[in-house]
Amino acid sequence: MRTLYQKFETLLQNTTTDFKRYLYETVSWESRMMGIIGARGVGKTTMILQHIKENLDTKKALYVSADDIYFGENRLIDLADEFYKNAGEYLFIDEIHKYTDWSRELKNIYDSFPTLKVVFTGSSVLDILKGSSDLSRRAIIYKLQGLSFREYLKLFHNYDSGVYSLKQIIDNEVKLPDIQHPLPLFNDYLSRGYYPFGIENEMNLRLGQIIVQTLETDIPQYANLNVATGRKLKRLLSIIAESVPFKPNFSKIAEIINVSRNSLDDYFSYMEKAGLIAQLRNETSGIRGLGKVDKVYLDNTNIILNLVGDKSNVGNLRETFFFNQMRVKNEVISSKNADFIIDNYTFEVGGKKKKQSQIEKDGKSFVVKDDIEFGYLNAIPLWAFGMNY
């Protein structure tokens, strides 16, 4: 355990607290057991280390990574037992999905140490709410998405801006008084601004490694698939990335990548949980998540540009950004007459020449344009929707 504490102290010393993710202030850190899930690289580890550094007595807290060599010979519950007996109060477990039988041991920790508070993180490919020991009755689960355009402005350029509601955005109330031309920054965000590590060098190399690791390791391990299937998943990602806003013909895709039609549904589900794609559903049944899949997007524009670069479809980039940014706080569904519906508002996404003939002149329909600096009437700049969280 001494080695674990040394690693913890080193990480803590190198953790900065000048920028915090949107979820930081809303998380119930005092819960007995709480999980933060999200795709690789979105900042889960940094967020929990920031909380420890700013709010806890480090003598009563311990951070460990579940893939540490320590767990090659030691069980998680034994660590919790020793930590608890030494007056430990806050146990943070990173990368929990890399620990065998994680859900059963977390359940045992919860039941055995009633005053111990446990926070764990994991890749969203894990179906934590359906863990074998039913953690959903014990753990509060939060999902962390990548950076919004607003967060990118703060982290990359130290520009502070408040969060704007959907109503403020469609009323064209979003203002960036110290930024004369937002479009160059917006275009930079599309290529490298979604992941916090985009501020570092070799961003594309690191993102490429994350994509490969997710496809060839995380998903196959989770779903008991072989390595060859991981390659088929990458081919499927490329098809989506190169397409115009992608309306899936499942039978045709299954034929192209040589898999069964039924398997394809599972592949899409795995990749969505892993944070690689997002599926836009229609309003069927009116209940979130139960509608028919109408379009499939890559999760964010950074992945698109990493996979296909200049071959990316501009319409696909536009819609991917809109869907990605707005789904954090809103239920977004497809529209029969435009691109998206949020609440009772309809949105058609395009360039500055996009006409309004496809939408109703009813005060609840809007054209979202990606190459205008500022909005007017019911035309709204695309970048403004990145200020919602």
C-alpha positions in Angstrom: 0.0 0.0 0.0 2.9 2.3 0.6 3.6 2.3 -3.2 0.0 3.1 -3.9 0.1 6.1 -1.6 3.3 7.3 -3.2 1.8 7.1 -6.7 -1.3 8.9 -5.4 0.8 11.8 -3.9 2.8 12.2 -7.1 -0.4 12.4 -9.2 -1.9 14.9 -6.7 1.1 17.2 -6.9 0.8 17.3 -10.7 -2.9 18.1 -10.7 -3.9 21.6 -11.5 -7.3 23.1 -10.4 -7.6 26.2 -12.5 -10.0 24.5 -15.0 -12.8 22.2 -14.0 -15.3 20.2 -16.1 -19.0 21.1 -16.3 -19.9 18.1 -14.1 -17.6 19.0 -11.2 -20.0 21.2 -9.3 -23.1 19.0 -9.9 -21.6 15.7 -8.7 -22.8 14.5 -5.3 -19.3 13.8 -3.9 -20.6 12.8 -0.4 -22.6 9.9 -1.7 -21.7 6.5 -0.2 -21.0 5.1 -3.7 -20.8 7.1 -6.9 -19.6 6.3 -10.4 -18.4 8.5 -13.2 -18.5 6.9 -16.7 -17.3 8.4 -20.0 -15.3 7.7 -23.0 -11.5 7.4 -22.8 -9.7 10.7 -22.5 -12.5 13.0 -21.5 -11.1 14.0 -18.1 -12.6 11.6 -15.4 -9.3 11.0 -13.6 -8.4 14.7 -13.5 -11.8 15.6 -12.1 -11.6 13.2 -9.1 -8.0 14.2 -8.3 -9.1 17.9 -8.4 -11.8 17.1 -5.9 -9.4 15.3 -3.5 -6.8 18.1 -3.8 -9.3 20.9 -3.1 -11.6 19.3 -0.5 -10.2 16.3 1.3 -7.6 15.5 3.9 -5.2 13.3 1.9 -4.6 11.2 5.1 -8.2 10.1 4.9 -8.3 9.6 1.1 -6.7 7.2 -1.4 -6.8 7.1 -5.2 -5.9 3.9 -7.0 -6.1 2.7 -10.6 -7.6 -0.7 -11.0 -5.1 -1.6 -13.6 -2.2 -1.1 -11.1 0.2 -4.0 -10.8 -0.8 -4.1 -7.1 -4.0 -5.8 -8.1 -2.2 -8.7 -9.7 -1.8 -10.2 -6.3 -4.3 -8.2 -4.1 -8.0 -8.0 -4.1 -9.9 -4.7 -4.1 -11.9 -5.6 -1.0 -8.8 -6.4 0.9 -7.4 -3.0 0.0 -10.6 -1.4 1.2 -10.5 -3.4 4.4 -7.0 -2.2 5.3 -7.7 1.3 4.2 -10.8 1.4 6.4 -9.0 0.0 9.5 -6.5 2.8 9.1 -9.2 5.4 9.4 -9.6 5.9 5.6 -12.9 7.6 4.6 -12.7 8.2 0.9 -11.6 5.6 -1.6 -11.3 6.5 -5.3 -10.9 3.7 -7.8 -10.1 4.6 -11.4 -10.5 2.4 -14.5 -12.7 0.0 -12.5 -13.6 -1.9 -15.7 -10.0 -3.3 -15.8 -10.6 -5.2 -12.6 -12.1 -8.7 -12.8 -15.4 -9.1 -11.0 -15.5 -5.4 -10.3 -19.3 -5.1 -9.6 -19.4 -7.9 -7.0 -16.4 -6.5 -5.1 -17.9 -3.0 -5.1 -21.1 -4.4 -3.7 -19.2 -6.2 -1.0 -17.3 -3.0 -0.2 -20.6 -1.1 0.0 -22.2 -3.6 2.3 -19.1 -4.3 4.5 -17.9 -0.7 5.2 -21.0 1.5 5.8 -19.0 4.7 6.6 -16.6 4.4 3.7 -17.3 6.6 0.7 -16.4 5.1 -2.7 -16.0 6.9 -6.1 -15.2 4.9 -9.2 -14.7 5.7 -12.8 -15.0 3.5 -15.9 -15.3 3.5 -19.6 -19.0 3.9 -20.7 -18.7 0.7 -22.7 -19.4 -0.9 -19.3 -23.1 -1.5 -18.6 -22.6 -0.5 -15.0 -26.3 -0.1 -14.3 -26.8 -3.8 -15.1 -23.7 -5.1 -13.3 -23.9 -8.7 -12.1 -24.5 -7.5 -8.5 -27.0 -4.8 -9.4 -25.0 -1.7 -8.4 -27.8 0.6 -9.6 -29.5 0.3 -6.2 -26.3 1.3 -4.5 -24.4 3.7 -6.8 -25.3 7.0 -8.3 -24.0 7.1 -11.9 -22.9 10.2 -13.8 -21.8 10.4 -17.4 -19.0 12.8 -18.4 -18.9 14.0 -22.0 -16.0 15.7 -23.7 -15.4 19.5 -23.8 -18.0 21.8 -25.0 -17.0 24.8 -27.1 -17.4 26.9 -24.0 -15.0 24.7 -22.0 -12.5 24.6 -24.9 -12.4 28.4 -24.9 -11.5 28.3 -21.2 -9.0 25.5 -21.2 -7.2 26.3 -24.5 -7.5 30.1 -24.5 -8.4 31.1 -20.9 -11.6 32.8 -22.0 -14.4 32.7 -19.4 -18.0 32.6 -20.5 -21.1 31.6 -18.7 -23.4 28.7 -19.7 -26.3 29.7 -21.9 -29.7 28.0 -21.9 -31.3 26.7 -25.1 -33.8 29.7 -24.9 -31.0 32.2 -24.6 -29.2 30.6 -27.6 -32.2 30.7 -29.9 -32.9 34.3 -28.8 -29.4 35.1 -30.0 -28.3 36.2 -26.6 -24.9 34.5 -26.7 -22.2 37.1 -26.6 -18.4 36.8 -26.6 -17.4 40.4 -26.1 -13.6 39.9 -26.1 -13.6 37.6 -29.2 -14.0 39.5 -32.4 -14.1 36.6 -34.7 -15.2 33.3 -33.1 -15.1 31.2 -36.3 -11.3 30.4 -36.4 -11.5 29.2 -32.8 -14.6 27.2 -33.6 -12.9 25.5 -36.5 -9.9 24.7 -34.2 -12.3 23.2 -31.7 -13.9 20.9 -34.4 -10.5 19.4 -35.1 -8.8 19.1 -31.6 -11.0 20.7 -28.9 -13.3 18.0 -27.7 -10.7 16.1 -25.7 -8.7 17.9 -22.9 -5.5 16.3 -24.2 -6.0 18.2 -27.5 -4.1 21.1 -25.9 -1.0 18.9 -26.0 1.2 17.9 -28.9 0.5 14.8 -31.1 -3.2 15.0 -30.4 -4.1 12.9 -33.5 -1.7 10.2 -32.5 -3.2 9.9 -29.0 -6.8 10.0 -30.3 -6.0 7.3 -32.9 -4.6 5.1 -30.1 -7.7 5.6 -28.1 -9.9 4.6 -31.0 -7.9 1.5 -31.7 -7.7 0.5 -28.0 -11.5 0.9 -27.7 -12.2 -1.1 -30.8 -9.6 -3.8 -30.4 -9.5 -4.2 -26.6 -12.3 -2.6 -24.6 -15.3 -3.6 -26.8 -14.0 -7.2 -27.5 -13.3 -7.8 -23.8 -16.7 -6.5 -22.8 -18.7 -8.3 -25.4 -16.5 -11.4 -25.8 -15.6 -10.6 -29.4 -12.4 -11.6 -31.3 -9.8 -9.2 -32.6 -11.0 -9.6 -36.2 -14.3 -8.1 -35.1 -12.5 -5.1 -33.8 -11.2 -4.5 -37.3 -14.7 -4.7 -38.7 -15.8 -2.1 -36.2 -13.1 0.2 -37.4 -14.3 -0.3 -41.0 -17.8 0.6 -39.8 -16.6 3.7 -38.2 -14.9 4.8 -41.4 -18.1 4.3 -43.4 -20.0 6.6 -40.9 -17.2 9.2 -40.9 -17.1 9.5 -44.7 -20.8 9.6 -45.2 -23.2 12.5 -45.5 -25.4 12.5 -42.4 -25.7 8.8 -42.1 -29.1 7.1 -42.4 -28.2 3.4 -41.9 -29.2 0.7 -44.3 -28.4 -2.1 -41.9 -28.7 -4.9 -44.4 -26.3 -3.2 -46.9 -23.8 -2.4 -44.2 -23.9 -5.9 -42.8 -23.0 -7.1 -46.3 -20.2 -4.7 -46.8 -18.4 -5.6 -43.5 -19.4 -9.3 -43.7 -21.4 -9.7 -40.5 -25.0 -10.8 -39.8 -27.8 -8.2 -39.6 -28.5 -9.0 -36.0 -24.8 -8.6 -35.0 -24.8 -5.2 -36.5 -27.3 -3.9 -34.0 -25.1 -5.1 -31.2 -22.0 -3.5 -32.8 -23.7 -0.1 -33.0 -24.8 -0.5 -29.3 -21.3 -1.3 -28.2 -19.7 1.6 -30.0 -22.3 4.0 -28.6 -21.6 2.9 -25.1 -17.9 3.3 -25.7 -18.3 6.9 -26.8 -17.4 6.4 -30.5 -20.8 6.9 -32.1 -24.2 8.5 -31.3 -27.5 7.4 -32.6 -30.3 9.9 -33.3 -33.8 8.5 -32.8 -37.2 9.6 -33.9 -40.1 10.6 -31.8 -41.7 7.1 -31.9 -43.4 6.5 -28.5 -42.2 9.9 -27.3 -40.0 8.2 -24.7 -36.3 9.0 -24.7 -34.1 6.2 -26.2 -37.0 4.0 -27.5 -37.5 5.6 -30.9 -36.3 4.0 -34.1 -32.7 5.0 -35.1 -33.0 7.6 -37.8 -29.3 8.7 -38.2 -25.9 7.5 -36.9 -23.1 10.0 -36.2 -19.6 9.6 -34.9 -19.6 10.8 -31.3 -17.7 14.1 -32.0 -16.0 16.0 -34.8 -12.5 15.3 -33.5 -13.0 11.6 -34.3 -14.3 12.3 -37.8 -11.3 14.5 -38.7 -9.0 12.0 -37.1 -10.3 9.1 -39.2 -10.9 10.7 -42.6 -9.5 14.3 -42.5 -10.2 16.2 -45.7 -12.6 13.5 -46.9 -15.1 14.4 -44.2 -18.5 15.6 -45.3 -19.1 19.2 -44.1 -22.8 18.5 -43.5 -21.9 15.6 -41.3 -19.5 17.7 -39.3 -22.2 20.4 -38.7 -24.8 17.9 -37.6 -22.4 15.9 -35.5 -21.4 19.1 -33.5 -25.0 20.1 -33.0 -26.1 16.7 -31.7 -23.0 16.2 -29.6 -23.3 19.5 -27.8 -27.0 19.6 -27.3 -27.7 16.1 -26.0 -25.9 16.8 -22.7 -28.8 18.9 -21.3 -31.6 18.2 -23.8 -33.5 15.3 -25.4 -32.7 15.6 -29.1 -34.7 13.7 -31.7 -34.9 13.6 -35.5 -37.3 15.8 -37.4 -39.4 14.8 -40.5 -39.2 18.3 -41.9 -35.7 19.5 -40.8 -32.7 17.9 -38.9 -33.5 18.0 -35.2 -36.2 18.7 -32.7 -35.5 19.8 -29.1 -38.6 20.4 -26.9 -41.0 22.1 -29.4 -38.2 23.8 -31.4 -37.1 22.6 -34.9 -33.6 23.1 -36.2 -32.2 22.9 -39.7 -28.4 22.9 -39.8 -26.4 24.1 -42.8 -24.0 26.8 -44.2 -24.6 30.5 -44.6 -26.5 30.0 -47.8 -28.9 27.7 -46.2 -32.5 28.8 -47.0 -35.4 28.7 -44.7 -37.8 27.0 -47.1 -37.5 23.7 -45.2 -38.8 25.1 -41.9 -42.0 26.6 -40.7 -42.3 30.3 -40.1 -43.9 29.7 -36.7 -41.5 31.3 -34.3 -40.3 27.8 -33.2 -38.2 26.9 -36.2 -34.6 27.9 -36.7 -31.8 27.7 -39.3 -28.4 27.0 -37.7 -25.5 28.2 -39.9 -22.0 27.2 -39.4 -20.1 30.0 -41.1 -21.8 33.1 -39.7 -20.3 35.0 -36.8 -23.5 36.3 -35.2 -27.2 35.5 -35.4 -30.2 37.4 -36.7 -33.9 36.8 -36.5 -34.3 32.9 -36.6 -30.8 32.3 -38.0 -28.4 31.2 -35.3 -24.6 30.6 -35.6 -23.7 26.9 -35.1 -20.9 27.7 -32.6 -23.4 29.3 -30.2 -24.8 25.8 -29.4 -21.4 24.9 -27.9 -22.2 27.2 -25.0 -24.9 25.1 -23.5 -22.8 23.2 -20.9 
